[in-house]
Amino acid sequence: MNQSLPIIILSYSLAGIKWIFHFIVYTAGFIAFGALAGAILFPLVGTLLGMDLTISQMIVNGARDGGFYFTMWGPGLGFVYTIVQVHDARAGKATFPWHRSLYQKK
């Protein structure tokens, strides 16, 4: 059975919106990971190197620097991860069950 054209357009539009949302979530996750990693690693390395900052200042600086670096790398990583998820969903071996819904043969 063939679906009507408006239903096909709607389903692919919803799929596109879903993947854009996934890209935004993945990118935000990478940036948050960078800020957290910076907040943890900066005080450790700063203490070992004998920096003249308090621990709280090192945590803030580490979160800022880690978030900044992952703000540069996060969108690229998020885009690549989203494309991998789309490819896996189209190939029928999606990681998450809600990724398979559009691409399953009926």
N, C-alpha and C positions, 0 to 999 in steps of 0.2 A: 504494500500500500504506500502510495506517495503522499507525503505531507504537503499541505499547502505552503506556498512561498512565504506568507507572513509568519507562520509558525516556525519555519526553518530560520528565517532572519531573526526572529525573537530568541530562539534557542541559542544561536551562535552569538548574538549580542550579549545574552546573559553569560555565556561561557567566557566571552572576552572580558566582561566586567569582573567575573570571578577570578580570572588569571591576573588582571590588573590589581585586584585586591590582594591576591597572594604575593605579587611582586612587592607591594607596599609593606605587607607584613614581614616578608623575608628581609627586606632592606632595613626596616626598623629593628628587627631582631639582630641583624649583623651589627648595626650601630650600637645597640644596647650591649651586645657582647663585647664590643671594643671598649666602650666606656667602663664596663665592669672589669675587664682584663687590665685596663690601664689603672683603675683604682686599686687593684690588688697588686700588680707588679711594680708600679712606680714607688710605693713606700718600701717594698722589699729591696729594690735596687738602690733607692735613695739612701736607705739606712746603711747598706753595705758600702756605699761610696762616701758616706759621711756628709750628706748635704746639710746645709744650714736652714732647713725648713722643719716645721713641726709635722707630726704624722698627719694631722687633718689637712694641712696645706698640701702635703704630698698626695693625699687621696684625691683632693679636688683637682690638683694639676694633672694627676694621672687619668682621672675620669675625663677631663677636658681634652687632653692630648689623645687618649685612646678613642674617644668619641669623634674627634676631628679626623684622625687617620681613617677610621672606619666609615666616616661620612664620605670620604673619597672612594674607598674600596667597596663599601656596602651596596650602592646601586648596581655596580657591575656584577658583584657576586649574587645579588638578588635576581638580576636579569638572567644570568646563566643558570641558577638553580631553578628558576621558573621555567625556562626553556627545557631543561632536563625533565621536569615534572610533566610538562605538556607532551613531550615526546614519549615518555613512559605511559602516560594516559592513553595516547593514540595507539600505542603498540599493544595495549591491553595488559600491561604489567605495572599499573600505577601503584604507588606506595600507599596511598590513602583511598578508601573505597569511594569517597565523594568525587574523586578525580575521574572515575571511570564512566560516570553516568552519561555524558554526552556522546562518548565514542563507542559505546557498546552497540553491536548490531542487533536490530530488532527483528 
